[in-house]
């Protein structure tokens, strides 16, 4: 059997995982751009700035810093006195894991975008700019882990922009390179060198590049941040000391504070003359904590103060489709103002769509696949007996196997097969599996491993099933009906309901038939007045409840839950503060849902919270939920005793969310029992 699994499971190193959530955000921004322009070649422009090609906007997590969530695409609505134009800004090559391929792709994307935007006259100047601003050797380019340049184009007007990343050069290196670049680009660089001399003592270069369509109208731009707090008027740049800039900051910031990273400044110089052409002040939209109505009011005030056209963003903010990433105020040498609103995709106010849940799940799978060791196992927790590999691998592998089958997700199934192969090869000759190789077998780990094998269509060994049967405790036992995790000592050898459902399902069919009445009696006797089931090894009862309802669904016995009495709804909502508990609670509620198609509407806020807790890398954070209950404590649901431990890598938490998302991908088709949990609150 091990040989068969090893044949099925590839041993090749997987490429870095794509982020389904970021790709979904890119697609949503493309759709927004199309709605704003009636689709005028916007999709192709987005592909150009992302250097995505015909394959589409594949995105790796952590590959871009254009937005704070890693999205490599951004929209800008730029308003002047005569109207508003759309600009599309992209971080090219965010789908490429190798830095040198991304470097080459970025330079090619700059050329492509300049030609497509009618700015072919800038091609030679663009090559000189990139040669000067970016390192000329691969070793130095290794510091550019988040990309080399951003590119901006517009479907509404000719011209393009690109900005080379400068932060990896350091404070002095950035200014030195900017100075040398401007000396070679401008016919008269005296104004530029004077500005650099004034700025380099108080600021650090962020990026630099060109904007325009021809050498006659183009500007050489430098973007920078303050390195020490100071008034902008004290920087020695006349345009930054104007009443217009002061009024913008006064209106825009209001009562909010902006940290230094949330303030980005720029100065531009005319390529034709070398004179100062413009300045711009960008403020972080996340620091200005407005809701949609607040943003609309602020932008209306700014438009009125500077006699600018109003940007059409009210509808985009109202439904949560977009969020303001930055707002920028530009002022040219003639004191003509311009207001830029930079938009990123946001989390809609509506309940998460099925596609959003699928994207979150796919990223969770990618995270777990990245954590999986090459031999197929996972490791997590730090107990006195060490880390867990067998139990964690069985739990994660089972979640991936079920998710892979429900979603047709090949990488999830492949990872589950590798885990099963490792479990079969790694254990000792004795039946069963344990927390790790040193702790001996236990019913929980064994039941999970057998469930994983069944989920993959592989047989369960009779010796393992018989071993599980030996851990069954009948009604005459002091701890009641169910499966004991261990033979002892003390309460550890009594029945533990949180282990029982999978242990029962792991037995041979004839054993299940013989114990069916006993198991169903245990279902009834271990259910508490609030509709939850007792849990011995976990802080809260939600895990045990989720597992019990899953087992009842597998046995087509959910009517038992519906028929049991339920206490009145609690006066206060259940409040959970971690992904593991919230996923278990939502999973139980989904199994009990009378109208599964309305589950998202009822629990939309909780689902949004769960997705918000997901890390950018795809996993969910672990939490101290696992309790190593004191062996002398028979009823921790009444008087808990023991120490709590965290899945530091988030393996169990992430896998548990995948269990719930598997159900969400194919909700139950029939009505089930009632729920008294009218409100689940999630602590942020």
C-alpha positions in Angstrom: 0.0 0.0 0.0 2.9 2.3 0.8 4.4 1.7 -2.6 1.1 2.5 -4.2 0.8 5.8 -2.4 4.4 6.8 -3.1 3.6 6.2 -6.8 0.5 8.4 -6.6 2.2 11.3 -4.7 4.7 13.4 -6.5 8.0 14.0 -4.8 8.9 17.0 -6.9 9.3 20.3 -5.2 6.2 22.4 -5.7 6.5 25.9 -7.1 5.6 28.8 -4.8 1.8 28.9 -4.3 -0.3 31.4 -6.2 -2.7 33.5 -4.1 -6.3 32.8 -5.2 -7.5 35.7 -3.1 -5.1 38.2 -4.7 -6.0 36.9 -8.1 -9.7 37.4 -7.3 -8.9 41.0 -6.2 -7.1 41.7 -9.5 -10.1 40.4 -11.5 -12.5 42.5 -9.4 -10.4 45.7 -10.1 -10.3 44.9 -13.8 -14.1 44.6 -13.7 -14.3 48.0 -11.9 -12.1 49.6 -14.5 -14.2 48.2 -17.3 -17.4 49.6 -15.6 -15.8 53.0 -15.4 -14.7 53.1 -19.1 -17.3 50.9 -20.8 -14.5 48.4 -21.3 -12.3 50.4 -23.7 -9.3 48.0 -23.9 -9.0 48.1 -20.2 -8.4 44.4 -19.7 -5.4 44.4 -22.1 -4.0 47.5 -20.4 -4.2 45.7 -17.0 -2.4 42.7 -18.5 0.3 45.0 -19.9 1.0 46.7 -16.6 1.1 43.4 -14.8 3.2 41.7 -17.5 0.6 38.9 -17.2 0.4 37.9 -20.8 -2.5 35.8 -22.0 -2.3 33.4 -19.0 -4.0 36.0 -16.8 -3.1 37.7 -13.5 -1.5 34.9 -11.5 -0.1 36.4 -8.3 2.3 35.2 -5.7 1.7 36.3 -2.0 4.2 38.8 -0.7 5.4 39.6 -4.2 4.2 43.2 -4.4 4.1 46.3 -2.1 1.9 48.4 -4.4 -0.9 47.8 -1.9 -0.7 46.8 1.7 -2.4 43.4 1.0 0.0 42.4 -1.8 -2.4 43.2 -4.7 -0.2 44.2 -7.6 -3.0 46.2 -9.3 -4.4 49.6 -8.4 -6.8 52.1 -10.0 -6.4 55.8 -9.8 -9.1 58.4 -10.5 -7.3 61.6 -11.2 -9.5 64.8 -11.2 -8.6 68.2 -12.5 -10.7 71.2 -13.3 -12.0 69.8 -16.6 -12.8 66.2 -15.6 -11.6 62.9 -14.2 -9.4 60.3 -15.9 -8.8 56.7 -15.0 -5.2 55.5 -14.5 -4.2 51.9 -14.1 -1.1 51.1 -12.0 0.5 47.7 -11.9 3.5 45.9 -10.4 4.7 43.7 -13.3 5.9 40.2 -12.8 4.2 39.5 -9.5 3.5 36.0 -10.8 7.2 35.1 -11.1 9.2 33.5 -8.3 12.6 34.2 -9.8 14.0 37.7 -9.5 15.9 37.7 -12.7 13.0 36.6 -14.8 10.9 39.3 -13.1 13.6 41.9 -13.8 13.6 41.0 -17.5 9.8 40.9 -17.6 9.6 44.3 -15.9 11.8 46.0 -18.4 9.9 44.4 -21.3 6.6 45.5 -19.7 7.9 49.1 -19.6 8.6 49.0 -23.3 5.2 47.4 -24.1 3.3 50.0 -22.1 5.1 53.0 -23.5 4.4 51.8 -27.0 0.7 50.9 -26.2 0.2 54.3 -24.5 1.5 56.4 -27.4 4.7 57.2 -25.6 7.1 55.4 -27.8 9.2 58.6 -28.0 10.3 57.9 -24.5 11.7 54.4 -25.1 15.3 55.4 -25.2 15.0 57.7 -22.2 13.2 54.8 -20.3 16.1 52.4 -21.0 18.6 55.0 -19.8 16.5 55.5 -16.7 16.3 51.9 -15.8 20.0 51.3 -16.5 20.8 54.2 -14.1 18.3 53.5 -11.3 18.4 49.7 -11.0 21.5 47.7 -10.2 23.4 46.3 -13.1 24.3 42.9 -11.6 22.1 40.0 -10.5 23.8 39.9 -7.1 22.7 43.4 -6.3 19.2 42.8 -7.7 18.7 40.0 -5.2 17.5 42.7 -2.7 14.5 43.5 -4.8 12.2 40.8 -3.4 9.0 42.8 -3.9 9.6 43.9 -7.5 11.6 46.4 -9.6 9.2 49.0 -10.9 5.5 50.1 -11.0 3.9 51.1 -14.3 0.9 53.4 -14.9 -1.2 53.9 -18.1 -4.6 55.4 -18.9 -7.3 54.4 -21.3 -8.5 58.0 -21.3 -5.4 59.9 -22.5 -2.0 59.2 -24.1 1.1 58.8 -22.0 2.5 56.4 -19.4 4.5 56.4 -16.2 7.0 54.0 -14.6 8.8 54.3 -11.3 11.8 52.2 -10.4 12.1 50.9 -6.8 14.8 52.7 -4.9 14.4 51.5 -1.3 16.9 48.6 -1.6 19.6 51.1 -2.4 19.5 52.6 1.1 19.2 56.3 2.1 22.5 57.5 0.7 22.6 55.1 -2.2 19.2 56.2 -3.3 19.9 59.9 -3.4 23.3 59.4 -5.0 21.8 57.4 -7.8 18.9 59.8 -8.3 21.4 62.7 -8.5 23.5 60.9 -11.1 20.3 60.0 -13.1 19.0 63.6 -13.2 22.4 64.9 -14.1 22.4 62.8 -17.2 18.7 63.3 -18.1 18.1 67.1 -17.6 19.5 69.8 -19.9 19.9 71.9 -16.7 20.0 70.0 -13.5 20.7 72.9 -11.1 17.1 73.0 -9.7 17.1 69.2 -9.3 20.5 69.1 -7.5 19.4 71.9 -5.2 16.2 70.0 -4.3 18.2 66.8 -3.7 20.6 68.7 -1.4 17.7 70.1 0.6 15.9 66.7 0.8 18.6 64.2 1.4 19.2 65.3 5.0 15.5 64.7 6.0 14.1 62.2 3.5 14.7 58.8 1.9 14.0 58.0 -1.7 11.2 55.5 -2.4 11.2 55.4 -6.2 12.0 57.4 -9.3 11.0 57.4 -12.9 9.4 59.1 -15.9 5.8 60.4 -16.6 4.6 61.7 -20.0 4.3 60.9 -23.7 7.2 62.8 -25.3 10.5 64.3 -24.3 8.8 67.7 -24.5 6.0 67.0 -22.0 7.6 64.4 -19.8 8.7 64.8 -16.2 11.4 63.1 -14.2 9.9 62.2 -10.8 11.3 61.3 -7.5 9.1 59.9 -4.7 10.4 60.1 -1.1 9.3 59.8 2.5 10.3 61.8 5.6 13.0 60.1 7.7 12.5 62.6 10.6 9.3 64.4 11.6 9.2 67.9 10.2 6.9 70.5 8.6 6.7 70.1 4.8 7.3 73.9 4.5 10.7 73.4 6.1 11.9 71.0 3.4 13.0 73.9 1.1 10.7 73.0 -1.8 8.6 76.1 -2.6 5.6 74.3 -4.0 5.3 72.2 -0.8 5.1 75.4 1.2 2.1 76.8 -0.7 -1.3 77.5 0.8 -2.8 74.9 -1.5 -0.7 72.1 0.0 -1.4 73.4 3.5 -5.1 73.5 2.9 -5.1 70.0 1.4 -3.4 68.6 4.5 -5.7 70.5 6.8 -8.9 69.2 5.1 -7.7 65.7 4.4 -6.1 64.8 7.7 -8.8 66.5 10.0 -8.5 64.6 13.3 -6.4 61.8 12.0 -2.7 61.3 12.5 -0.5 60.0 9.6 2.7 58.2 10.4 5.8 58.7 8.3 5.2 55.6 6.2 1.7 56.8 5.4 3.0 60.1 3.9 4.6 59.9 0.4 5.9 63.0 -1.3 7.2 63.6 -4.9 8.8 66.3 -7.0 9.0 66.4 -10.7 11.3 68.1 -13.1 10.7 69.0 -16.8 12.7 66.9 -19.2 12.6 69.8 -21.6 14.0 72.5 -19.3 15.1 70.9 -16.0 12.8 73.3 -14.0 10.6 72.1 -11.2 7.4 70.9 -12.8 5.2 69.8 -9.9 4.9 68.3 -6.5 2.5 65.8 -5.0 1.5 64.7 -1.5 0.0 61.2 -1.0 -1.7 60.2 2.2 -2.4 56.6 3.3 -6.1 55.8 3.0 -5.9 53.3 5.9 -4.7 56.0 8.2 -7.7 58.2 7.3 -10.2 55.9 8.9 -13.3 56.9 6.9 -16.3 54.8 5.9 -17.8 55.3 2.5 -19.9 58.3 3.5 -16.9 59.9 5.2 -14.8 59.5 2.1 -17.5 61.0 -0.1 -17.8 64.0 2.2 -14.1 64.5 2.3 -13.6 64.3 -1.4 -16.5 66.6 -2.0 -14.9 69.2 0.3 -11.6 68.9 -1.5 -13.2 69.2 -4.9 -15.1 72.3 -3.8 -12.0 73.9 -2.3 -9.9 73.4 -5.4 -12.6 73.7 -8.0 -12.0 70.1 -9.3 -14.3 67.6 -10.9 -15.8 65.0 -8.6 -14.5 61.4 -9.0 -17.2 58.8 -9.5 -16.4 56.6 -6.5 -19.6 56.8 -4.3 -21.1 53.5 -5.7 -17.7 51.7 -5.5 -17.3 52.6 -1.8 -20.9 52.1 -0.9 -21.0 48.3 -1.7 -17.5 47.7 -0.4 -16.2 46.7 -3.8 -13.2 49.2 -3.5 -11.3 50.8 -0.7 -9.2 54.0 -0.8 -5.6 53.1 -0.6 -4.2 56.6 -0.9 -5.4 60.1 -1.8 -2.9 62.4 -3.5 -2.8 66.1 -4.1 -0.7 67.4 -7.0 0.3 71.0 -7.7 2.1 72.0 -10.8 4.4 75.1 -11.4 1.4 77.1 -12.5 -0.4 76.2 -9.2 -3.0 74.1 -11.0 -4.2 71.4 -8.6 -5.1 67.8 -9.2 -6.7 65.3 -6.8 -5.9 61.5 -7.2 -7.9 58.8 -5.5 -6.1 55.4 -5.5 -8.4 52.4 -5.2 -7.7 48.8 -4.2 -10.2 46.0 -4.1 -11.9 45.6 -0.7 -14.0 43.1 1.1 -17.6 43.7 0.0 -20.2 44.4 2.6 -22.4 41.5 1.3 -21.9 38.0 2.7 -18.8 36.3 1.1 -19.7 34.8 -2.3 -19.0 31.2 -3.0 -16.0 32.2 -5.1 -14.5 34.2 -2.2 -14.8 31.2 0.1 -13.2 29.0 -2.6 -10.3 31.4 -3.0 -9.7 31.5 0.7 -9.8 27.7 0.8 -7.4 27.4 -2.1 -4.9 29.7 -0.4 -5.3 27.7 2.8 -4.4 24.5 0.9 -1.4 26.3 -0.7 -0.2 27.3 2.7 -0.4 23.8 4.1 1.3 22.4 1.1 4.2 24.8 1.6 4.5 23.6 5.2 4.4 19.9 4.3 7.8 18.3 4.7 9.3 16.6 1.7 8.6 13.1 3.1 4.9 14.0 3.5 4.4 14.9 7.2 3.6 18.0 9.1 4.8 19.0 12.6 3.3 21.5 15.1 2.7 22.2 18.8 5.3 22.3 21.6 4.2 20.0 24.4 6.4 18.5 27.1 6.5 15.3 25.0 7.6 17.3 22.0 6.0 18.3 18.7 3.3 16.3 17.0 3.8 14.7 13.6 1.5 11.7 13.4 -1.6 13.3 14.9 -1.1 16.6 13.1 -0.4 14.9 9.8 -3.5 12.7 10.0 -5.7 15.7 10.9 -4.3 18.0 8.1 -4.2 15.2 5.6 -7.9 14.3 6.2 -8.9 17.9 5.8 -7.0 18.2 2.5 -8.4 14.9 1.2 -12.0 16.0 1.9 -11.4 19.5 0.5 -9.7 18.0 -2.6 -12.5 15.6 -3.3 -15.2 18.3 -2.8 -13.5 20.9 -4.9 -11.6 18.7 -7.4 -8.4 20.2 -6.1 -5.5 18.1 -7.3 -2.7 19.7 -5.1 -4.8 19.0 -1.9 -5.4 15.4 -2.9 -1.7 15.0 -3.7 -0.6 16.4 -0.4 -3.1 14.1 1.4 -1.7 11.1 -0.4 1.8 12.0 0.6 0.7 12.3 4.2 -1.0 8.9 4.1 2.1 7.3 2.6 4.2 8.9 5.4 1.8 7.7 8.1 1.9 4.1 6.8 5.7 4.1 6.6 6.5 6.0 9.8 4.7 4.1 12.5 5.9 1.2 14.5 4.7 -2.4 13.9 2.1 -2.1 16.7 -1.5 -1.1 15.5 -2.5 2.5 15.7 -0.9 6.0 15.5 -0.1 8.5 18.2 0.6 12.1 18.9 4.2 11.3 17.8 6.4 8.2 17.7 7.4 8.5 21.3 3.9 8.7 22.9 2.4 5.5 21.8 -0.8 5.0 19.9 -4.1 6.8 20.9 -7.6 6.5 19.6 -7.8 10.1 18.3 -4.7 9.9 16.1 -5.6 6.4 14.9 -9.2 7.4 14.0 -7.9 10.4 12.0 -5.4 8.3 10.2 -8.0 5.7 9.3 -10.4 8.4 8.1 -7.7 9.8 5.9 -7.1 6.4 4.3 -10.9 5.9 3.7 -11.2 9.4 2.2 -8.5 8.4 -0.3 -10.2 5.1 -1.2 -7.7 3.0 0.7 -8.5 0.1 3.0 -8.3 0.2 6.8 -6.3 -2.6 8.3 -8.3 -5.0 10.5 -5.7 -4.8 13.2 -6.2 -1.0 13.5 -10.0 -1.3 13.6 -9.8 -4.0 16.2 -7.4 -1.8 18.3 -10.0 1.0 18.1 -12.7 -1.4 19.2 -10.7 -2.2 22.3 -10.9 1.4 23.4 -14.7 1.5 23.4 -16.2 2.1 26.8 -19.8 1.0 27.5 -22.5 2.5 29.6 -21.2 0.6 32.6 -17.9 2.4 32.6 -17.3 5.3 35.0 -16.8 7.8 32.3 -19.8 6.9 30.2 -20.2 5.7 26.6 -17.6 6.4 24.0 -14.0 5.9 23.0 -11.1 6.3 25.4 -8.1 8.1 24.0 -5.7 6.0 26.0 -5.8 3.0 28.3 -5.0 5.3 31.2 -4.0 6.5 33.6 -7.1 7.6 35.5 -9.5 9.8 33.5 -7.3 9.5 30.4 -8.6 5.9 30.2 -12.3 7.0 30.3 -14.5 7.8 27.3 -13.8 11.1 25.7 -16.6 12.4 23.5 -14.5 14.7 21.3 -12.6 11.5 20.2 -15.6 9.3 19.9 -17.4 10.2 16.6 -14.4 9.5 14.3 -13.3 6.5 16.4 -16.8 5.0 15.9 -16.6 5.6 12.2 -13.1 4.0 12.1 -14.3 0.6 13.3 -15.2 -2.2 11.0 -18.8 -2.3 9.7 -19.8 -5.2 11.9 -18.3 -3.5 14.9 -20.2 -0.3 14.1 -23.5 -2.3 13.8 -22.9 -3.9 17.2 -22.1 -0.6 18.8 -24.6 1.6 17.0 -27.2 1.8 19.8 -24.4 2.5 22.3 -23.0 5.3 20.1 -26.4 6.9 19.7 -27.0 6.7 23.4 -23.7 8.5 23.8 -24.8 11.2 21.4 -27.8 11.9 23.6 -26.0 11.7 27.0 -23.0 13.8 26.0 -25.1 16.7 24.5 -25.4 19.6 26.8 -28.4 21.9 27.3 -27.1 24.5 24.9 -26.9 22.0 22.1 -23.1 21.6 22.3 -21.2 18.3 23.0 -18.7 17.8 25.7 -15.0 18.1 24.9 -12.3 16.6 26.9 -9.2 17.7 25.0 -10.3 21.2 23.8 -10.9 24.5 25.6 -14.4 24.9 24.1 -17.1 22.4 23.0 -17.2 23.6 19.4 -14.8 21.1 18.0 -16.6 18.2 19.6 -20.0 19.6 18.3 -18.7 19.9 14.8 -17.3 16.4 14.8 -20.5 14.9 16.2 -22.7 16.6 13.6 -20.3 15.5 10.9 -20.6 11.9 12.1 -24.4 12.1 12.4 -24.5 13.5 8.8 -22.4 10.6 7.6 -24.8 8.1 9.3 -27.8 10.0 8.0 -28.9 10.5 11.7 -29.0 14.3 11.9 -32.7 14.0 12.9 -31.5 12.8 16.3 -30.0 16.3 16.9 -33.2 18.0 15.8 -35.2 15.8 18.2 -33.2 16.6 21.3 -34.3 19.4 23.5 -32.6 22.8 23.2 -32.3 25.4 25.9 -33.5 28.9 25.1 -31.1 31.1 23.3 -28.6 32.8 25.6 -29.1 36.4 26.4 -25.5 37.3 25.3 -24.0 36.2 22.0 -21.3 33.5 21.8 -18.0 35.4 21.3 -15.1 33.6 19.7 -11.6 35.1 19.3 -9.8 32.6 17.0 -10.2 30.9 13.7 -10.3 27.3 15.0 -13.3 27.9 17.3 -15.1 30.1 14.7 -14.7 27.5 12.0 -16.0 24.7 14.2 -18.9 26.8 15.3 -19.8 27.8 11.8 -19.3 24.2 10.6 -21.8 23.0 13.2 -24.3 25.7 12.3 -23.9 24.9 8.6 -24.8 21.2 9.3 -27.8 22.3 11.3 -29.0 24.9 8.8 -32.6 24.7 7.9 -32.0 26.6 4.7 -28.4 26.0 3.6 -28.7 28.5 0.8 -29.4 31.2 3.3 -26.5 30.3 5.6 -24.2 33.0 4.1 -26.8 35.7 4.6 -27.3 34.7 8.2 -23.7 34.3 9.1 -22.1 36.8 6.6 -20.4 38.9 9.2 -18.9 35.9 10.9 -17.7 34.5 7.5 -16.2 37.9 6.7 -14.4 37.9 10.0 -13.0 34.4 9.4 -11.7 35.4 6.0 -10.2 38.6 7.5 -8.2 36.5 10.0 -6.5 34.7 7.2 -2.8 35.6 6.8 -1.5 36.9 3.5 0.4 33.6 3.1 -2.9 31.7 3.1 -2.9 30.2 6.6 -5.0 31.0 9.7 -3.2 31.8 13.0 -3.1 29.2 15.6 -4.5 29.6 19.1 -4.2 28.0 22.5 -7.2 25.7 22.1 -5.7 22.2 22.7 -5.9 21.3 26.4 -3.7 18.6 27.9 -6.3 17.9 30.6 -5.1 16.8 33.9 -5.3 13.0 34.2 -7.3 13.3 37.4 -9.9 15.6 35.9 -12.9 13.6 34.6 -15.1 16.5 33.6 -13.2 19.5 32.3 -16.4 21.0 30.8 -17.5 21.6 34.4 -14.1 22.3 36.1 -11.3 22.5 33.6 -7.8 21.6 34.7 -4.7 21.4 32.5 -2.4 23.4 30.3 -3.3 24.9 26.9 -1.1 24.7 23.8 -1.0 26.5 20.5 -0.6 25.3 17.0 2.2 27.8 16.3 2.3 27.0 12.5 -1.5 27.2 12.3 -1.8 23.7 10.9 -4.8 22.5 12.9 -6.5 25.9 12.7 -6.1 26.2 9.0 -7.1 22.6 8.4 -10.2 23.1 10.5 -11.2 26.1 8.4 -10.8 23.9 5.4 -13.2 21.4 7.0 -15.9 24.1 7.3 -15.2 25.4 3.8 -15.6 21.9 2.4 -19.1 21.9 3.7 -19.7 25.4 2.4 -18.7 24.2 -1.1 -21.5 21.6 -1.0 -24.0 22.4 1.8 -26.4 19.8 3.0 -29.5 19.5 0.9 -32.1 18.8 3.6 -33.3 20.7 6.6 -31.8 19.7 10.0 -32.0 20.6 13.6 -32.6 24.0 15.2 -30.0 26.3 16.5 -30.2 28.5 19.5 -27.1 30.5 18.4 -28.9 33.5 17.0 -25.8 35.6 17.0 -22.2 34.5 16.9 -19.9 37.4 17.7 -16.3 37.3 16.6 -13.7 39.3 18.5 -11.3 41.1 16.2 
